[in-house]
Amino acid sequence: MDWVELVGFAGAIITSAGFVPQIIRGYQTKKLDDVSYLMPVVLTIGMSCWLAYGILKGSASIIAANIFAISCNAVLFALKARYSKK
């Protein structure tokens, strides 16, 4: 693995980690009324495009980052659906 891919992994870890506090907070408080349904949907569409790009380019860092981020968005969406007021 070259240094460019290492920079990619560093960026992937840092940006993808941004979802974790929101997921933890939502799970702990059970309050996700302020989280939009549209945000995770739009982000998932964009990240799916990045995932496809990473697969086509053969970039492990892009692939890993977007698989993780898509998974975080799925969890956030599920928490929102479960805990938002009807």
PDB file of N, CA, C and O in Angstrom, chain B, residues numbered from 101:
ATOM      1  N   MET B 101       0.847  -1.163   0.000  1.00  0.00           N
ATOM      2  CA  MET B 101       0.000   0.000   0.000  1.00  0.00           C
ATOM      3  C   MET B 101       0.904   1.241   0.000  1.00  0.00           C
ATOM      4  O   MET B 101       1.832   1.355   0.801  1.00  0.00           O
ATOM      5  N   ASP B 102       0.611   2.147  -0.905  1.00  0.00           N
ATOM      6  CA  ASP B 102       1.437   3.352  -1.010  1.00  0.00           C
ATOM      7  C   ASP B 102       0.903   4.463  -0.105  1.00  0.00           C
ATOM      8  O   ASP B 102      -0.168   4.328   0.487  1.00  0.00           O
ATOM      9  N   TRP B 103       1.647   5.549  -0.001  1.00  0.00           N
ATOM     10  CA  TRP B 103       1.291   6.649   0.891  1.00  0.00           C
ATOM     11  C   TRP B 103       0.002   7.348   0.463  1.00  0.00           C
ATOM     12  O   TRP B 103      -0.724   7.876   1.305  1.00  0.00           O
ATOM     13  N   VAL B 104      -0.284   7.354  -0.828  1.00  0.00           N
ATOM     14  CA  VAL B 104      -1.511   7.991  -1.307  1.00  0.00           C
ATOM     15  C   VAL B 104      -2.729   7.248  -0.768  1.00  0.00           C
ATOM     16  O   VAL B 104      -3.696   7.871  -0.331  1.00  0.00           O
ATOM     17  N   GLU B 105      -2.683   5.929  -0.797  1.00  0.00           N
ATOM     18  CA  GLU B 105      -3.792   5.135  -0.263  1.00  0.00           C
ATOM     19  C   GLU B 105      -3.892   5.305   1.252  1.00  0.00           C
ATOM     20  O   GLU B 105      -4.994   5.289   1.801  1.00  0.00           O
ATOM     21  N   LEU B 106      -2.761   5.467   1.932  1.00  0.00           N
ATOM     22  CA  LEU B 106      -2.784   5.719   3.372  1.00  0.00           C
ATOM     23  C   LEU B 106      -3.460   7.057   3.690  1.00  0.00           C
ATOM     24  O   LEU B 106      -4.213   7.162   4.658  1.00  0.00           O
ATOM     25  N   VAL B 107      -3.189   8.071   2.877  1.00  0.00           N
ATOM     26  CA  VAL B 107      -3.861   9.361   3.051  1.00  0.00           C
ATOM     27  C   VAL B 107      -5.364   9.174   2.841  1.00  0.00           C
ATOM     28  O   VAL B 107      -6.172   9.747   3.570  1.00  0.00           O
ATOM     29  N   GLY B 108      -5.729   8.380   1.852  1.00  0.00           N
ATOM     30  CA  GLY B 108      -7.138   8.083   1.608  1.00  0.00           C
ATOM     31  C   GLY B 108      -7.792   7.400   2.797  1.00  0.00           C
ATOM     32  O   GLY B 108      -8.914   7.743   3.171  1.00  0.00           O
ATOM     33  N   PHE B 109      -7.107   6.444   3.390  1.00  0.00           N
ATOM     34  CA  PHE B 109      -7.651   5.763   4.568  1.00  0.00           C
ATOM     35  C   PHE B 109      -7.776   6.719   5.747  1.00  0.00           C
ATOM     36  O   PHE B 109      -8.757   6.658   6.488  1.00  0.00           O
ATOM     37  N   ALA B 110      -6.801   7.599   5.931  1.00  0.00           N
ATOM     38  CA  ALA B 110      -6.873   8.581   7.019  1.00  0.00           C
ATOM     39  C   ALA B 110      -8.099   9.480   6.834  1.00  0.00           C
ATOM     40  O   ALA B 110      -8.850   9.712   7.781  1.00  0.00           O
ATOM     41  N   GLY B 111      -8.294   9.974   5.631  1.00  0.00           N
ATOM     42  CA  GLY B 111      -9.465  10.798   5.351  1.00  0.00           C
ATOM     43  C   GLY B 111     -10.758  10.028   5.544  1.00  0.00           C
ATOM     44  O   GLY B 111     -11.739  10.565   6.058  1.00  0.00           O
ATOM     45  N   ALA B 112     -10.757   8.779   5.135  1.00  0.00           N
ATOM     46  CA  ALA B 112     -11.945   7.937   5.273  1.00  0.00           C
ATOM     47  C   ALA B 112     -12.308   7.743   6.740  1.00  0.00           C
ATOM     48  O   ALA B 112     -13.477   7.836   7.113  1.00  0.00           O
ATOM     49  N   ILE B 113     -11.323   7.478   7.553  1.00  0.00           N
ATOM     50  CA  ILE B 113     -11.569   7.250   8.981  1.00  0.00           C
ATOM     51  C   ILE B 113     -12.084   8.527   9.641  1.00  0.00           C
ATOM     52  O   ILE B 113     -13.044   8.494  10.410  1.00  0.00           O
ATOM     53  N   ILE B 114     -11.444   9.637   9.336  1.00  0.00           N
ATOM     54  CA  ILE B 114     -11.820  10.895   9.978  1.00  0.00           C
ATOM     55  C   ILE B 114     -13.228  11.328   9.569  1.00  0.00           C
ATOM     56  O   ILE B 114     -14.038  11.673  10.430  1.00  0.00           O
ATOM     57  N   THR B 115     -13.527  11.313   8.285  1.00  0.00           N
ATOM     58  CA  THR B 115     -14.843  11.776   7.852  1.00  0.00           C
ATOM     59  C   THR B 115     -15.950  10.793   8.225  1.00  0.00           C
ATOM     60  O   THR B 115     -17.045  11.208   8.606  1.00  0.00           O
ATOM     61  N   SER B 116     -15.677   9.517   8.119  1.00  0.00           N
ATOM     62  CA  SER B 116     -16.698   8.525   8.458  1.00  0.00           C
ATOM     63  C   SER B 116     -16.989   8.508   9.948  1.00  0.00           C
ATOM     64  O   SER B 116     -18.108   8.199  10.357  1.00  0.00           O
ATOM     65  N   ALA B 117     -15.991   8.838  10.768  1.00  0.00           N
ATOM     66  CA  ALA B 117     -16.185   8.870  12.217  1.00  0.00           C
ATOM     67  C   ALA B 117     -17.178   9.952  12.616  1.00  0.00           C
ATOM     68  O   ALA B 117     -17.710   9.918  13.726  1.00  0.00           O
ATOM     69  N   GLY B 118     -17.433  10.901  11.743  1.00  0.00           N
ATOM     70  CA  GLY B 118     -18.378  11.966  12.042  1.00  0.00           C
ATOM     71  C   GLY B 118     -19.800  11.474  12.256  1.00  0.00           C
ATOM     72  O   GLY B 118     -20.592  12.149  12.913  1.00  0.00           O
ATOM     73  N   PHE B 119     -20.130  10.331  11.724  1.00  0.00           N
ATOM     74  CA  PHE B 119     -21.479   9.771  11.896  1.00  0.00           C
ATOM     75  C   PHE B 119     -21.661   9.127  13.265  1.00  0.00           C
ATOM     76  O   PHE B 119     -22.773   9.088  13.792  1.00  0.00           O
ATOM     77  N   VAL B 120     -20.598   8.633  13.828  1.00  0.00           N
ATOM     78  CA  VAL B 120     -20.676   7.840  15.053  1.00  0.00           C
ATOM     79  C   VAL B 120     -21.280   8.621  16.227  1.00  0.00           C
ATOM     80  O   VAL B 120     -22.160   8.085  16.900  1.00  0.00           O
ATOM     81  N   PRO B 121     -20.850   9.864  16.509  1.00  0.00           N
ATOM     82  CA  PRO B 121     -21.466  10.574  17.636  1.00  0.00           C
ATOM     83  C   PRO B 121     -22.983  10.772  17.480  1.00  0.00           C
ATOM     84  O   PRO B 121     -23.720  10.688  18.463  1.00  0.00           O
ATOM     85  N   GLN B 122     -23.447  11.031  16.265  1.00  0.00           N
ATOM     86  CA  GLN B 122     -24.886  11.206  16.042  1.00  0.00           C
ATOM     87  C   GLN B 122     -25.639   9.900  16.300  1.00  0.00           C
ATOM     88  O   GLN B 122     -26.722   9.906  16.885  1.00  0.00           O
ATOM     89  N   ILE B 123     -25.072   8.809  15.868  1.00  0.00           N
ATOM     90  CA  ILE B 123     -25.695   7.501  16.092  1.00  0.00           C
ATOM     91  C   ILE B 123     -25.734   7.186  17.586  1.00  0.00           C
ATOM     92  O   ILE B 123     -26.762   6.751  18.105  1.00  0.00           O
ATOM     93  N   ILE B 124     -24.622   7.403  18.273  1.00  0.00           N
ATOM     94  CA  ILE B 124     -24.567   7.129  19.718  1.00  0.00           C
ATOM     95  C   ILE B 124     -25.564   8.016  20.460  1.00  0.00           C
ATOM     96  O   ILE B 124     -26.322   7.539  21.304  1.00  0.00           O
ATOM     97  N   ARG B 125     -25.557   9.299  20.140  1.00  0.00           N
ATOM     98  CA  ARG B 125     -26.466  10.245  20.807  1.00  0.00           C
ATOM     99  C   ARG B 125     -27.928   9.870  20.547  1.00  0.00           C
ATOM    100  O   ARG B 125     -28.750   9.886  21.463  1.00  0.00           O
ATOM    101  N   GLY B 126     -28.242   9.538  19.314  1.00  0.00           N
ATOM    102  CA  GLY B 126     -29.609   9.150  18.986  1.00  0.00           C
ATOM    103  C   GLY B 126     -30.044   7.894  19.714  1.00  0.00           C
ATOM    104  O   GLY B 126     -31.179   7.800  20.180  1.00  0.00           O
ATOM    105  N   TYR B 127     -29.144   6.929  19.813  1.00  0.00           N
ATOM    106  CA  TYR B 127     -29.468   5.688  20.514  1.00  0.00           C
ATOM    107  C   TYR B 127     -29.663   5.937  22.001  1.00  0.00           C
ATOM    108  O   TYR B 127     -30.577   5.383  22.611  1.00  0.00           O
ATOM    109  N   GLN B 128     -28.798   6.777  22.590  1.00  0.00           N
ATOM    110  CA  GLN B 128     -28.882   7.042  24.023  1.00  0.00           C
ATOM    111  C   GLN B 128     -30.124   7.848  24.382  1.00  0.00           C
ATOM    112  O   GLN B 128     -30.814   7.527  25.350  1.00  0.00           O
ATOM    113  N   THR B 129     -30.410   8.884  23.618  1.00  0.00           N
ATOM    114  CA  THR B 129     -31.516   9.781  23.967  1.00  0.00           C
ATOM    115  C   THR B 129     -32.855   9.335  23.391  1.00  0.00           C
ATOM    116  O   THR B 129     -33.913   9.729  23.883  1.00  0.00           O
ATOM    117  N   LYS B 130     -32.802   8.521  22.358  1.00  0.00           N
ATOM    118  CA  LYS B 130     -34.013   8.078  21.640  1.00  0.00           C
ATOM    119  C   LYS B 130     -34.759   9.266  21.031  1.00  0.00           C
ATOM    120  O   LYS B 130     -35.967   9.189  20.805  1.00  0.00           O
ATOM    121  N   LYS B 131     -34.049  10.356  20.767  1.00  0.00           N
ATOM    122  CA  LYS B 131     -34.639  11.563  20.184  1.00  0.00           C
ATOM    123  C   LYS B 131     -33.941  11.887  18.880  1.00  0.00           C
ATOM    124  O   LYS B 131     -32.780  12.294  18.879  1.00  0.00           O
ATOM    125  N   LEU B 132     -34.632  11.713  17.783  1.00  0.00           N
ATOM    126  CA  LEU B 132     -34.075  12.018  16.474  1.00  0.00           C
ATOM    127  C   LEU B 132     -35.026  12.881  15.651  1.00  0.00           C
ATOM    128  O   LEU B 132     -34.971  12.878  14.421  1.00  0.00           O
ATOM    129  N   ASP B 133     -35.881  13.603  16.322  1.00  0.00           N
ATOM    130  CA  ASP B 133     -36.842  14.452  15.613  1.00  0.00           C
ATOM    131  C   ASP B 133     -36.160  15.536  14.790  1.00  0.00           C
ATOM    132  O   ASP B 133     -36.695  15.949  13.761  1.00  0.00           O
ATOM    133  N   ASP B 134     -34.999  16.002  15.217  1.00  0.00           N
ATOM    134  CA  ASP B 134     -34.288  17.048  14.489  1.00  0.00           C
ATOM    135  C   ASP B 134     -33.483  16.526  13.305  1.00  0.00           C
ATOM    136  O   ASP B 134     -32.958  17.312  12.518  1.00  0.00           O
ATOM    137  N   VAL B 135     -33.383  15.213  13.175  1.00  0.00           N
ATOM    138  CA  VAL B 135     -32.658  14.620  12.053  1.00  0.00           C
ATOM    139  C   VAL B 135     -33.636  14.443  10.906  1.00  0.00           C
ATOM    140  O   VAL B 135     -34.705  13.855  11.072  1.00  0.00           O
ATOM    141  N   SER B 136     -33.267  14.947   9.758  1.00  0.00           N
ATOM    142  CA  SER B 136     -34.109  14.853   8.574  1.00  0.00           C
ATOM    143  C   SER B 136     -34.036  13.457   7.975  1.00  0.00           C
ATOM    144  O   SER B 136     -32.985  12.816   8.018  1.00  0.00           O
ATOM    145  N   TYR B 137     -35.143  12.982   7.417  1.00  0.00           N
ATOM    146  CA  TYR B 137     -35.102  11.729   6.656  1.00  0.00           C
ATOM    147  C   TYR B 137     -34.330  11.918   5.352  1.00  0.00           C
ATOM    148  O   TYR B 137     -33.680  10.992   4.868  1.00  0.00           O
ATOM    149  N   LEU B 138     -34.407  13.109   4.795  1.00  0.00           N
ATOM    150  CA  LEU B 138     -33.790  13.367   3.506  1.00  0.00           C
ATOM    151  C   LEU B 138     -32.267  13.312   3.563  1.00  0.00           C
ATOM    152  O   LEU B 138     -31.635  12.847   2.614  1.00  0.00           O
ATOM    153  N   MET B 139     -31.669  13.775   4.651  1.00  0.00           N
ATOM    154  CA  MET B 139     -30.217  13.812   4.752  1.00  0.00           C
ATOM    155  C   MET B 139     -29.569  12.438   4.548  1.00  0.00           C
ATOM    156  O   MET B 139     -28.716  12.307   3.671  1.00  0.00           O
ATOM    157  N   PRO B 140     -29.940  11.407   5.323  1.00  0.00           N
ATOM    158  CA  PRO B 140     -29.280  10.123   5.105  1.00  0.00           C
ATOM    159  C   PRO B 140     -29.593   9.509   3.743  1.00  0.00           C
ATOM    160  O   PRO B 140     -28.772   8.780   3.188  1.00  0.00           O
ATOM    161  N   VAL B 141     -30.775   9.801   3.203  1.00  0.00           N
ATOM    162  CA  VAL B 141     -31.116   9.265   1.878  1.00  0.00           C
ATOM    163  C   VAL B 141     -30.221   9.883   0.804  1.00  0.00           C
ATOM    164  O   VAL B 141     -29.654   9.179  -0.032  1.00  0.00           O
ATOM    165  N   VAL B 142     -30.105  11.213   0.843  1.00  0.00           N
ATOM    166  CA  VAL B 142     -29.272  11.897  -0.155  1.00  0.00           C
ATOM    167  C   VAL B 142     -27.805  11.495   0.003  1.00  0.00           C
ATOM    168  O   VAL B 142     -27.118  11.233  -0.984  1.00  0.00           O
ATOM    169  N   LEU B 143     -27.334  11.448   1.242  1.00  0.00           N
ATOM    170  CA  LEU B 143     -25.950  11.036   1.468  1.00  0.00           C
ATOM    171  C   LEU B 143     -25.704   9.604   1.000  1.00  0.00           C
ATOM    172  O   LEU B 143     -24.652   9.313   0.430  1.00  0.00           O
ATOM    173  N   THR B 144     -26.650   8.722   1.232  1.00  0.00           N
ATOM    174  CA  THR B 144     -26.483   7.332   0.799  1.00  0.00           C
ATOM    175  C   THR B 144     -26.408   7.225  -0.723  1.00  0.00           C
ATOM    176  O   THR B 144     -25.629   6.433  -1.254  1.00  0.00           O
ATOM    177  N   ILE B 145     -27.204   8.007  -1.412  1.00  0.00           N
ATOM    178  CA  ILE B 145     -27.144   8.004  -2.879  1.00  0.00           C
ATOM    179  C   ILE B 145     -25.763   8.469  -3.341  1.00  0.00           C
ATOM    180  O   ILE B 145     -25.138   7.833  -4.190  1.00  0.00           O
ATOM    181  N   GLY B 146     -25.296   9.581  -2.778  1.00  0.00           N
ATOM    182  CA  GLY B 146     -23.977  10.086  -3.136  1.00  0.00           C
ATOM    183  C   GLY B 146     -22.866   9.112  -2.783  1.00  0.00           C
ATOM    184  O   GLY B 146     -21.944   8.905  -3.572  1.00  0.00           O
ATOM    185  N   MET B 147     -22.947   8.518  -1.610  1.00  0.00           N
ATOM    186  CA  MET B 147     -21.928   7.560  -1.182  1.00  0.00           C
ATOM    187  C   MET B 147     -21.958   6.290  -2.016  1.00  0.00           C
ATOM    188  O   MET B 147     -20.925   5.653  -2.220  1.00  0.00           O
ATOM    189  N   SER B 148     -23.129   5.923  -2.494  1.00  0.00           N
ATOM    190  CA  SER B 148     -23.222   4.765  -3.386  1.00  0.00           C
ATOM    191  C   SER B 148     -22.495   5.051  -4.703  1.00  0.00           C
ATOM    192  O   SER B 148     -21.849   4.171  -5.272  1.00  0.00           O
ATOM    193  N   CYS B 149     -22.608   6.279  -5.168  1.00  0.00           N
ATOM    194  CA  CYS B 149     -21.853   6.672  -6.372  1.00  0.00           C
ATOM    195  C   CYS B 149     -20.353   6.616  -6.105  1.00  0.00           C
ATOM    196  O   CYS B 149     -19.587   6.120  -6.931  1.00  0.00           O
ATOM    197  N   TRP B 150     -19.935   7.130  -4.943  1.00  0.00           N
ATOM    198  CA  TRP B 150     -18.522   7.057  -4.582  1.00  0.00           C
ATOM    199  C   TRP B 150     -18.053   5.614  -4.425  1.00  0.00           C
ATOM    200  O   TRP B 150     -16.927   5.279  -4.793  1.00  0.00           O
ATOM    201  N   LEU B 151     -18.909   4.769  -3.882  1.00  0.00           N
ATOM    202  CA  LEU B 151     -18.570   3.350  -3.747  1.00  0.00           C
ATOM    203  C   LEU B 151     -18.347   2.722  -5.115  1.00  0.00           C
ATOM    204  O   LEU B 151     -17.371   2.003  -5.326  1.00  0.00           O
ATOM    205  N   ALA B 152     -19.253   2.997  -6.039  1.00  0.00           N
ATOM    206  CA  ALA B 152     -19.097   2.477  -7.401  1.00  0.00           C
ATOM    207  C   ALA B 152     -17.800   2.986  -8.019  1.00  0.00           C
ATOM    208  O   ALA B 152     -17.077   2.229  -8.666  1.00  0.00           O
ATOM    209  N   TYR B 153     -17.512   4.257  -7.820  1.00  0.00           N
ATOM    210  CA  TYR B 153     -16.276   4.853  -8.331  1.00  0.00           C
ATOM    211  C   TYR B 153     -15.059   4.139  -7.736  1.00  0.00           C
ATOM    212  O   TYR B 153     -14.119   3.794  -8.451  1.00  0.00           O
ATOM    213  N   GLY B 154     -15.091   3.924  -6.419  1.00  0.00           N
ATOM    214  CA  GLY B 154     -13.980   3.234  -5.759  1.00  0.00           C
ATOM    215  C   GLY B 154     -13.782   1.829  -6.278  1.00  0.00           C
ATOM    216  O   GLY B 154     -12.650   1.372  -6.442  1.00  0.00           O
ATOM    217  N   ILE B 155     -14.882   1.142  -6.537  1.00  0.00           N
ATOM    218  CA  ILE B 155     -14.790  -0.218  -7.098  1.00  0.00           C
ATOM    219  C   ILE B 155     -14.187  -0.171  -8.490  1.00  0.00           C
ATOM    220  O   ILE B 155     -13.306  -0.965  -8.819  1.00  0.00           O
ATOM    221  N   LEU B 156     -14.660   0.752  -9.300  1.00  0.00           N
ATOM    222  CA  LEU B 156     -14.136   0.871 -10.668  1.00  0.00           C
ATOM    223  C   LEU B 156     -12.662   1.269 -10.691  1.00  0.00           C
ATOM    224  O   LEU B 156     -11.910   0.828 -11.560  1.00  0.00           O
ATOM    225  N   LYS B 157     -12.254   2.100  -9.740  1.00  0.00           N
ATOM    226  CA  LYS B 157     -10.849   2.536  -9.665  1.00  0.00           C
ATOM    227  C   LYS B 157      -9.978   1.549  -8.894  1.00  0.00           C
ATOM    228  O   LYS B 157      -8.751   1.632  -8.949  1.00  0.00           O
ATOM    229  N   GLY B 158     -10.600   0.620  -8.181  1.00  0.00           N
ATOM    230  CA  GLY B 158      -9.846  -0.335  -7.380  1.00  0.00           C
ATOM    231  C   GLY B 158      -9.204   0.303  -6.156  1.00  0.00           C
ATOM    232  O   GLY B 158      -8.121  -0.106  -5.737  1.00  0.00           O
ATOM    233  N   SER B 159      -9.872   1.312  -5.576  1.00  0.00           N
ATOM    234  CA  SER B 159      -9.326   2.031  -4.421  1.00  0.00           C
ATOM    235  C   SER B 159      -9.942   1.492  -3.132  1.00  0.00           C
ATOM    236  O   SER B 159     -11.115   1.725  -2.842  1.00  0.00           O
ATOM    237  N   ALA B 160      -9.141   0.779  -2.381  1.00  0.00           N
ATOM    238  CA  ALA B 160      -9.620   0.174  -1.140  1.00  0.00           C
ATOM    239  C   ALA B 160     -10.099   1.228  -0.144  1.00  0.00           C
ATOM    240  O   ALA B 160     -11.082   1.007   0.563  1.00  0.00           O
ATOM    241  N   SER B 161      -9.416   2.367  -0.082  1.00  0.00           N
ATOM    242  CA  SER B 161      -9.821   3.391   0.889  1.00  0.00           C
ATOM    243  C   SER B 161     -11.187   3.983   0.546  1.00  0.00           C
ATOM    244  O   SER B 161     -11.999   4.217   1.441  1.00  0.00           O
ATOM    245  N   ILE B 162     -11.444   4.222  -0.723  1.00  0.00           N
ATOM    246  CA  ILE B 162     -12.746   4.754  -1.133  1.00  0.00           C
ATOM    247  C   ILE B 162     -13.844   3.721  -0.895  1.00  0.00           C
ATOM    248  O   ILE B 162     -14.937   4.057  -0.440  1.00  0.00           O
ATOM    249  N   ILE B 163     -13.549   2.493  -1.198  1.00  0.00           N
ATOM    250  CA  ILE B 163     -14.525   1.414  -0.999  1.00  0.00           C
ATOM    251  C   ILE B 163     -14.859   1.269   0.483  1.00  0.00           C
ATOM    252  O   ILE B 163     -16.032   1.248   0.857  1.00  0.00           O
ATOM    253  N   ALA B 164     -13.838   1.170   1.325  1.00  0.00           N
ATOM    254  CA  ALA B 164     -14.048   0.970   2.761  1.00  0.00           C
ATOM    255  C   ALA B 164     -14.794   2.145   3.382  1.00  0.00           C
ATOM    256  O   ALA B 164     -15.726   1.956   4.163  1.00  0.00           O
ATOM    257  N   ALA B 165     -14.380   3.353   3.030  1.00  0.00           N
ATOM    258  CA  ALA B 165     -15.016   4.543   3.608  1.00  0.00           C
ATOM    259  C   ALA B 165     -16.493   4.584   3.280  1.00  0.00           C
ATOM    260  O   ALA B 165     -17.312   4.894   4.145  1.00  0.00           O
ATOM    261  N   ASN B 166     -16.839   4.280   2.059  1.00  0.00           N
ATOM    262  CA  ASN B 166     -18.229   4.410   1.657  1.00  0.00           C
ATOM    263  C   ASN B 166     -19.090   3.249   2.120  1.00  0.00           C
ATOM    264  O   ASN B 166     -20.283   3.436   2.361  1.00  0.00           O
ATOM    265  N   ILE B 167     -18.533   2.077   2.251  1.00  0.00           N
ATOM    266  CA  ILE B 167     -19.290   0.971   2.851  1.00  0.00           C
ATOM    267  C   ILE B 167     -19.614   1.315   4.304  1.00  0.00           C
ATOM    268  O   ILE B 167     -20.742   1.119   4.756  1.00  0.00           O
ATOM    269  N   PHE B 168     -18.622   1.827   5.031  1.00  0.00           N
ATOM    270  CA  PHE B 168     -18.848   2.205   6.424  1.00  0.00           C
ATOM    271  C   PHE B 168     -19.863   3.334   6.525  1.00  0.00           C
ATOM    272  O   PHE B 168     -20.776   3.276   7.349  1.00  0.00           O
ATOM    273  N   ALA B 169     -19.714   4.355   5.699  1.00  0.00           N
ATOM    274  CA  ALA B 169     -20.610   5.519   5.752  1.00  0.00           C
ATOM    275  C   ALA B 169     -22.041   5.148   5.357  1.00  0.00           C
ATOM    276  O   ALA B 169     -22.995   5.632   5.967  1.00  0.00           O
ATOM    277  N   ILE B 170     -22.194   4.307   4.357  1.00  0.00           N
ATOM    278  CA  ILE B 170     -23.532   3.848   3.963  1.00  0.00           C
ATOM    279  C   ILE B 170     -24.163   3.064   5.112  1.00  0.00           C
ATOM    280  O   ILE B 170     -25.355   3.206   5.382  1.00  0.00           O
ATOM    281  N   SER B 171     -23.370   2.244   5.782  1.00  0.00           N
ATOM    282  CA  SER B 171     -23.870   1.489   6.930  1.00  0.00           C
ATOM    283  C   SER B 171     -24.301   2.424   8.054  1.00  0.00           C
ATOM    284  O   SER B 171     -25.344   2.211   8.672  1.00  0.00           O
ATOM    285  N   CYS B 172     -23.507   3.458   8.324  1.00  0.00           N
ATOM    286  CA  CYS B 172     -23.865   4.440   9.356  1.00  0.00           C
ATOM    287  C   CYS B 172     -25.161   5.151   8.996  1.00  0.00           C
ATOM    288  O   CYS B 172     -26.007   5.378   9.861  1.00  0.00           O
ATOM    289  N   ASN B 173     -25.320   5.500   7.737  1.00  0.00           N
ATOM    290  CA  ASN B 173     -26.551   6.162   7.301  1.00  0.00           C
ATOM    291  C   ASN B 173     -27.749   5.238   7.453  1.00  0.00           C
ATOM    292  O   ASN B 173     -28.837   5.688   7.813  1.00  0.00           O
ATOM    293  N   ALA B 174     -27.562   3.958   7.185  1.00  0.00           N
ATOM    294  CA  ALA B 174     -28.652   2.998   7.350  1.00  0.00           C
ATOM    295  C   ALA B 174     -29.056   2.902   8.817  1.00  0.00           C
ATOM    296  O   ALA B 174     -30.245   2.846   9.132  1.00  0.00           O
ATOM    297  N   VAL B 175     -28.067   2.884   9.721  1.00  0.00           N
ATOM    298  CA  VAL B 175     -28.349   2.833  11.154  1.00  0.00           C
ATOM    299  C   VAL B 175     -29.057   4.109  11.584  1.00  0.00           C
ATOM    300  O   VAL B 175     -30.040   4.050  12.322  1.00  0.00           O
ATOM    301  N   LEU B 176     -28.573   5.258  11.133  1.00  0.00           N
ATOM    302  CA  LEU B 176     -29.197   6.533  11.483  1.00  0.00           C
ATOM    303  C   LEU B 176     -30.640   6.593  10.989  1.00  0.00           C
ATOM    304  O   LEU B 176     -31.527   7.056  11.706  1.00  0.00           O
ATOM    305  N   PHE B 177     -30.872   6.132   9.779  1.00  0.00           N
ATOM    306  CA  PHE B 177     -32.223   6.109   9.218  1.00  0.00           C
ATOM    307  C   PHE B 177     -33.124   5.189  10.049  1.00  0.00           C
ATOM    308  O   PHE B 177     -34.267   5.535  10.347  1.00  0.00           O
ATOM    309  N   ALA B 178     -32.605   4.022  10.419  1.00  0.00           N
ATOM    310  CA  ALA B 178     -33.379   3.076  11.226  1.00  0.00           C
ATOM    311  C   ALA B 178     -33.702   3.659  12.606  1.00  0.00           C
ATOM    312  O   ALA B 178     -34.823   3.518  13.094  1.00  0.00           O
ATOM    313  N   LEU B 179     -32.728   4.308  13.226  1.00  0.00           N
ATOM    314  CA  LEU B 179     -32.970   4.945  14.523  1.00  0.00           C
ATOM    315  C   LEU B 179     -34.029   6.039  14.388  1.00  0.00           C
ATOM    316  O   LEU B 179     -34.918   6.163  15.230  1.00  0.00           O
ATOM    317  N   LYS B 180     -33.924   6.826  13.323  1.00  0.00           N
ATOM    318  CA  LYS B 180     -34.894   7.894  13.083  1.00  0.00           C
ATOM    319  C   LYS B 180     -36.296   7.298  12.933  1.00  0.00           C
ATOM    320  O   LYS B 180     -37.254   7.798  13.523  1.00  0.00           O
ATOM    321  N   ALA B 181     -36.407   6.247  12.155  1.00  0.00           N
ATOM    322  CA  ALA B 181     -37.719   5.611  11.941  1.00  0.00           C
ATOM    323  C   ALA B 181     -38.263   5.022  13.238  1.00  0.00           C
ATOM    324  O   ALA B 181     -39.469   5.062  13.483  1.00  0.00           O
ATOM    325  N   ARG B 182     -37.390   4.486  14.055  1.00  0.00           N
ATOM    326  CA  ARG B 182     -37.852   3.840  15.281  1.00  0.00           C
ATOM    327  C   ARG B 182     -38.216   4.825  16.387  1.00  0.00           C
ATOM    328  O   ARG B 182     -39.201   4.624  17.098  1.00  0.00           O
ATOM    329  N   TYR B 183     -37.426   5.889  16.536  1.00  0.00           N
ATOM    330  CA  TYR B 183     -37.585   6.750  17.688  1.00  0.00           C
ATOM    331  C   TYR B 183     -38.255   8.089  17.414  1.00  0.00           C
ATOM    332  O   TYR B 183     -38.562   8.809  18.365  1.00  0.00           O
ATOM    333  N   SER B 184     -38.493   8.451  16.183  1.00  0.00           N
ATOM    334  CA  SER B 184     -39.152   9.735  15.917  1.00  0.00           C
ATOM    335  C   SER B 184     -40.625   9.658  16.295  1.00  0.00           C
ATOM    336  O   SER B 184     -41.263   8.608  16.211  1.00  0.00           O
ATOM    337  N   LYS B 185     -41.132  10.794  16.709  1.00  0.00           N
ATOM    338  CA  LYS B 185     -42.554  10.857  17.059  1.00  0.00           C
ATOM    339  C   LYS B 185     -43.376  10.674  15.806  1.00  0.00           C
ATOM    340  O   LYS B 185     -43.046  11.229  14.758  1.00  0.00           O
ATOM    341  N   LYS B 186     -44.420   9.921  15.897  1.00  0.00           N
ATOM    342  CA  LYS B 186     -45.257   9.624  14.747  1.00  0.00           C
ATOM    343  C   LYS B 186     -46.206  10.757  14.480  1.00  0.00           C
ATOM    344  O   LYS B 186     -46.999  10.689  13.541  1.00  0.00           O
TER     345      LYS B 186
END
